[in-house]
Amino acid sequence: MKLKTRQELAQAYGIHRKTLYRKLATAGIILKRGLISLEEQEKIYKVLGRPKGTKKGDGNQIAF
């Protein structure tokens, strides 16, 4: 995996960045400024599930 922006993470879920903020706020996840760390990404995946087409440790690359 790699560090990601909020936009990249929202795109992986197929949602708008603001929708991602709302979902995270509802789940009680507050992100630090800047890129989303690997630890924060794992925390998000535990709550929201992994985006479709991804698996643990694959760098969020979509399999075709």
ABEGO torsion letter per residue (X at the ends): XBBBBAAAAAAAAGBBAAAAAAAAAAAGBBBBBEBBBAAAAAAAAAAAEBBBGBBBGAGGBBBX
